[in-house]
Amino acid sequence: MGICTILLVEDEEYIRESLKEILEMNGYKVTTAHNGETGIEAASKSSFDILITDLKLPGTDGIGVIRAVKSKSPDTACIVLTGYASVETAVEAMRVGAFTYLKKPLNKDELLVILEKAKEFHSLKEENSKLKDEIKKSCTTAILGTSSEIQSVRDIIDKIADTDSTVLILGESGTGKELVARALHYGSTRSKKPFVPINCGAIPEDLLESELFGYEKGAFTGAIATKIGRFEAADQGTVFLDEIGDMSPGLQVKILRVLQEKEFERVGGRNTIKVDVRVVAATNQDLEKAVEEKKFRNDLYYRLNVIPIHLPPLRARREDIPVLVEHFIEKMEKRKKKSIKGVSQEALRSFEAHDWPGNIRELENLMERLIVLKEEGSFITPKDLPEKIRQSKSASAAASVNLPADGVDFNEAVDNYERELIISALQRVNGIKKKAAEYLNLNRTTLIEKMKRKGLLDQYDTAETSETNEANDLARS
């Protein structure tokens, strides 16, 4: 921290000038104001580390000055001077954001001690703000890219972040579900309150309830003191329930109650605790299938699935890989304090050809490994890549078009390619024609007509009844 700046607002000239002299002799840079309005005007033109203001001022009082300063610079540490000290004035000053208050006549040594604490407080607030900014930036990793799939995710986040709607994030492991949950939290009015994540699949079932709801002293062996749970800790903030599909039926009932009633009891407790939390849940499982198999409560599913966000796997948005690679290089260079020139085009083509079963997490981990092992100031080339990544490029090259010497039937080749596209899309979405049409950016009726012409309808006749009836109508036409 450089020279500490102080805004001193005091209407008594003798006290104002004496304080300024003391502060400047101790290394502070001081700006003075003789009333509340002048102080507010000074604060509007520049930010200050510390505000020292008299409580009783002509016009706008000290409370008003604190409100104005805090609205522009929330991290400023505010100290109130008063000759009218009372519990009421102290409480009111603290309520609007004062760090502490001092009674007149002032003790010089006490003032300097308080200022040192105020400097420390301001530094911590600044550090905390910077940390939150870094967290916000890290949340964008899962939604970096130019693909239409990821643009759709960004659009949904923008629309729903500043609401209290429950969100269910669906996607494979490693696609960045927690980062999206954080983006929702830090994009909302709850951003200054806690974001509390919990992995429902990583904690044993008999411990998960006490982690979520807390417990009372003596609730079980080892409960030597009362402990609050994640929901209580997240009051006015966001709870992120990762891998919600792994939760036991008994706990599902209790989560449903929190969603519906905003209340619960600690383990071993009798008092009902009210909380104001937004719930964001995530899973890599097919919850619709789990509901059909009676493994997941349908009422909880519908409570969670108010707004679903589908995170595509990395293989479904390969055009975003160069952007992610560049992001991870920048991130790892800062973390490892090491600089490389980048990734060669050949190596990048290998990245784009790989299927990335571990998704973004796999890519990030690989980039960290490559940057740690690579020489300073050099390019990452194919020889640096693991064999499976290099093989991805070979497989991709083998799959490229090879034209026979005697020519090709263009219409037949296009027809065969279209057939393979449709089959691949149907396999990707478990044979559901509506989803396959969306994936291929076709109308459902257009897809069904193409399937009819290619003799594919009979192979995919287990989809939704409405789709089957529509297909039959087309087949008869």
QUIHUGI-V774258 format. One record per residue. RES is the residue in one small letter. PSI is psi in whole degrees, 0 to 359 (none if undefined). OMEGA is omega in radians with two decimals (NA if undefined). BURIAL is b if it has 24 or more other C-alpha atoms within 12 Angstrom, else e. Layout:
RES:PSI:OMEGA:BURIAL + RES:PSI:OMEGA:BURIAL
This chain:
m:134:3.13:e + g:209:3.11:e + i:130:-3.13:e + c:128:-3.12:b + t:137:-3.09:b + i:134:2.95:b + l:118:-3.12:b + l:116:-3.14:b + v:111:-3.07:b + e:128:-3.06:b + d:339:3.13:b + e:115:-3.00:e + e:318:-3.10:e + y:313:-3.14:e + i:317:-3.11:e + r:312:-3.08:b + e:323:3.12:e + s:316:3.13:e + l:318:3.14:b + k:316:-3.13:b + e:315:3.14:e + i:315:-3.09:e + l:316:-3.13:b + e:327:3.09:e + m:338:-3.13:e + n:19:2.96:e + g:8:3.14:e + y:149:3.03:b + k:120:-2.93:b + v:133:2.96:b + t:132:-3.08:b + t:156:3.06:b + a:141:-3.04:b + h:354:3.05:b + n:174:-3.07:b + g:316:-3.10:b + e:317:3.12:b + t:321:3.10:b + g:316:3.13:b + i:322:3.12:b + e:318:3.12:e + a:320:-3.14:b + a:332:3.13:b + s:337:-3.10:e + k:339:-3.08:e + s:151:3.09:e + s:145:-3.13:b + f:147:3.10:b + d:320:-3.07:b + i:140:2.99:b + l:129:2.97:b + i:118:-3.09:b + t:140:3.00:b + d:148:3.13:b + l:316:-3.12:b + k:111:-3.13:b + l:151:3.04:b + p:139:-3.10:e + g:234:3.12:e + t:126:-3.11:b + d:181:-3.09:b + g:325:3.11:b + i:317:3.11:b + g:322:3.12:b + v:316:3.14:b + i:315:3.13:b + r:314:-3.10:b + a:316:-3.13:b + v:316:-3.12:b + k:327:-3.14:b + s:329:3.13:e + k:322:-3.06:e + s:83:-3.05:b + p:336:-3.08:b + d:354:3.14:b + t:131:3.10:b + a:124:-3.04:b + c:130:3.12:b + i:130:-3.12:b + v:133:3.03:b + l:133:-3.14:b + t:142:2.99:b + g:4:-3.09:e + y:43:-3.04:e + a:134:3.04:e + s:166:3.12:e + v:319:-3.09:e + e:313:-3.12:e + t:323:3.12:b + a:314:-3.14:b + v:317:-3.13:e + e:318:3.12:e + a:316:3.13:b + m:323:-3.08:e + r:324:-3.13:e + v:1:3.00:b + g:11:3.13:b + a:144:3.08:b + f:316:3.08:b + t:181:3.07:b + y:154:3.13:b + l:141:3.14:b + k:141:3.00:e + k:148:-0.06:e + p:146:-3.04:e + l:145:3.00:e + n:122:-3.04:e + k:312:-3.09:e + d:318:3.12:e + e:318:3.13:e + l:314:-3.09:b + l:325:3.08:e + v:315:3.13:e + i:321:3.14:b + l:322:3.09:b + e:319:3.11:e + k:323:3.12:e + a:321:3.08:b + k:316:3.12:b + e:318:3.12:e + f:314:-3.14:b + h:318:3.14:b + s:318:3.11:e + l:319:3.12:e + k:317:3.12:e + e:316:-3.14:e + e:319:3.12:e + n:319:3.11:e + s:317:3.12:e + k:320:3.12:e + l:318:3.12:e + k:322:3.09:b + d:320:3.11:e + e:320:3.11:e + i:318:3.12:b + k:318:3.13:b + k:319:-3.13:e + s:334:3.13:b + c:340:-3.08:b + t:349:-3.08:b + t:314:-3.09:b + a:342:-3.06:b + i:22:3.02:b + l:144:3.05:b + g:170:-3.12:b + t:359:-3.10:e + s:154:3.12:e + s:327:-3.13:e + e:314:-3.08:b + i:332:3.05:b + q:322:3.09:e + s:320:3.10:e + v:315:3.12:b + r:319:-3.13:b + d:318:3.14:e + i:315:3.14:b + i:316:3.13:b + d:322:-3.08:e + k:325:-2.96:e + i:353:-3.06:b + a:312:-3.06:b + d:46:3.01:e + t:174:3.09:b + d:11:-3.11:b + s:140:3.06:b + t:139:-3.07:b + v:139:3.06:b + l:116:-3.13:b + i:123:-3.09:b + l:134:3.12:b + g:161:3.13:b + e:164:3.09:b + s:134:3.08:b + g:4:-3.12:b + t:352:3.07:b + g:36:-3.08:b + k:319:3.14:b + e:325:3.11:b + l:322:3.08:b + v:320:3.11:b + a:318:3.10:b + r:321:3.11:b + a:321:3.09:b + l:317:-3.12:b + h:309:-3.06:b + y:350:3.03:b + g:7:-3.08:b + s:173:3.09:b + t:352:3.09:e + r:3:-2.98:b + s:333:3.14:b + k:353:3.11:e + k:173:-3.00:e + p:144:2.87:b + f:116:-3.01:b + v:105:3.12:b + p:152:3.01:b + i:131:3.13:b + n:107:-3.06:b + c:340:-3.14:b + g:349:-3.06:e + a:351:-3.08:e + i:131:3.13:e + p:145:-3.04:e + e:321:-3.08:e + d:346:3.10:e + l:341:-3.03:e + l:321:-3.12:b + e:315:-3.14:b + s:332:3.05:b + e:319:-3.11:b + l:316:-2.97:b + f:353:-3.11:b + g:180:3.13:b + y:159:3.11:b + e:154:3.07:b + k:130:3.12:e + g:6:-3.12:e + a:329:3.12:e + f:171:3.13:e + t:126:-3.12:e + g:348:3.12:e + a:78:-3.03:e + i:350:3.12:e + a:155:3.09:e + t:138:3.12:e + k:132:3.08:b + i:153:-3.12:b + g:183:-3.07:b + r:321:-3.13:b + f:318:3.14:b + e:321:-3.14:b + a:335:-3.08:b + a:11:-3.08:b + d:130:-3.09:b + q:2:3.11:b + g:218:-3.06:b + t:135:2.99:b + v:129:3.09:b + f:112:3.14:b + l:95:-3.13:b + d:147:-3.11:b + e:50:-3.13:b + i:335:-3.13:b + g:343:3.14:b + d:359:-3.07:b + m:141:-3.13:b + s:154:3.14:b + p:323:-3.13:b + g:317:3.12:e + l:330:3.10:b + q:322:3.12:b + v:318:-3.10:e + k:325:3.06:b + i:321:3.11:b + l:320:3.13:b + r:319:3.12:e + v:319:-3.14:b + l:321:-3.07:b + q:316:-2.98:e + e:348:-3.09:e + k:39:-3.12:e + e:161:3.13:e + f:174:2.99:b + e:145:3.02:b + r:158:3.06:b + v:127:-3.12:b + g:5:-3.11:e + g:161:3.12:e + r:340:-3.11:e + n:133:3.09:e + t:130:-3.10:e + i:128:3.12:b + k:138:3.09:e + v:152:3.05:b + d:95:-3.12:b + v:150:2.95:b + r:136:-3.13:b + v:125:2.98:b + v:126:-3.12:b + a:161:3.13:b + a:153:3.09:b + t:152:2.99:b + n:8:-3.14:b + q:163:3.03:b + d:95:-3.06:b + l:330:3.09:b + e:317:3.10:e + k:320:3.13:e + a:324:3.08:e + v:315:3.12:e + e:325:-3.12:e + e:8:3.11:e + k:26:3.11:e + k:346:3.14:e + f:136:-3.07:b + r:131:-3.13:b + n:326:3.13:e + d:323:3.08:e + l:321:3.13:b + y:315:-3.11:b + y:332:3.06:e + r:323:-3.13:b + l:325:-2.99:b + n:39:3.11:b + v:309:3.07:e + i:106:3.11:b + p:143:3.00:b + i:118:3.13:b + h:116:3.10:b + l:118:-3.11:b + p:149:3.02:b + p:160:-3.08:b + l:327:-3.14:b + r:341:3.13:b + a:358:3.10:b + r:57:-3.07:b + r:332:-3.12:b + e:346:3.12:e + d:350:-3.05:b + i:315:3.12:b + p:322:3.13:b + v:317:-3.14:b + l:319:3.11:b + v:314:3.12:b + e:319:3.13:b + h:316:-3.10:b + f:328:3.06:b + i:312:3.14:b + e:317:-3.12:b + k:313:-3.09:b + m:327:3.10:b + e:319:3.11:b + k:317:-3.08:e + r:319:-3.07:e + k:356:-3.11:e + k:51:-3.10:e + k:142:-3.09:e + s:134:3.01:b + i:165:-3.10:b + k:336:-3.14:e + g:201:-3.10:b + v:132:3.13:b + s:158:-3.14:e + q:322:3.12:e + e:316:3.13:e + a:321:3.13:b + l:322:3.09:b + r:325:3.08:b + s:319:3.07:b + f:314:-3.06:b + e:335:-3.13:b + a:338:-3.09:b + h:148:-3.09:b + d:347:3.08:b + w:68:3.11:b + p:335:3.09:e + g:3:3.05:e + n:216:-3.03:b + i:324:3.14:b + r:318:3.12:b + e:317:3.13:b + l:316:-3.14:b + e:315:-3.14:b + n:320:3.12:e + l:317:3.14:b + m:321:3.09:b + e:315:3.14:b + r:315:-3.11:e + l:318:-3.10:b + i:324:3.10:b + v:319:-3.05:e + l:341:-3.04:e + k:148:3.10:b + e:147:3.11:e + e:135:3.02:e + g:21:3.14:e + s:170:3.11:e + f:147:2.94:b + i:124:-3.09:b + t:170:-3.13:b + p:327:-3.12:b + k:342:3.11:e + d:345:-3.00:b + l:151:3.03:b + p:154:-3.07:e + e:322:-3.10:e + k:329:3.10:e + i:317:3.11:b + r:323:3.11:b + q:329:3.11:e + s:319:3.13:b + k:318:-3.14:b + s:317:3.14:e + a:320:3.14:e + s:319:3.13:e + a:323:3.13:e + a:332:-3.11:e + a:356:-3.13:e + s:166:-3.03:e + v:127:3.04:e + n:111:-3.09:e + l:129:3.10:e + p:156:-3.08:e + a:330:-3.08:e + d:14:3.07:e + g:178:-3.06:e + v:148:3.04:e + d:103:-3.02:e + f:311:-3.09:e + n:320:3.13:e + e:319:-3.14:e + a:317:3.11:e + v:318:3.13:e + d:317:3.14:e + n:321:3.14:e + y:320:3.11:e + e:320:3.11:e + r:315:3.14:e + e:322:3.10:e + l:313:-3.12:e + i:314:-3.14:b + i:316:-3.13:b + s:318:3.13:e + a:318:3.13:b + l:319:3.12:b + q:323:-3.13:e + r:327:-3.06:e + v:27:3.06:e + n:35:3.03:e + g:7:-3.13:b + i:111:-2.98:b + k:325:3.12:b + k:314:-3.14:b + k:324:3.11:b + a:320:3.12:b + a:317:3.11:b + e:319:-3.13:e + y:321:-3.12:b + l:0:-3.14:e + n:42:3.10:e + l:157:2.91:e + n:147:-3.12:e + r:320:3.14:b + t:325:3.09:b + t:317:3.11:e + l:315:-3.10:b + i:322:3.11:b + e:317:3.11:b + k:321:3.11:b + m:322:3.12:b + k:315:-3.12:b + r:331:-3.09:e + k:6:3.09:e + g:31:-3.07:e + l:351:-3.04:b + l:317:-3.08:b + d:334:-3.12:e + q:340:-3.08:e + y:56:-3.08:b + d:16:-3.11:b + t:9:-3.12:e + a:191:-3.03:b + e:147:-3.09:e + t:318:-3.12:e + s:322:3.11:e + e:319:-3.14:b + t:316:3.12:b + n:318:-3.14:e + e:320:3.12:b + a:317:3.14:b + n:322:3.10:e + d:318:3.13:e + l:321:-3.11:e + a:327:-3.13:e + r:340:-3.05:e + s:none:NA:e
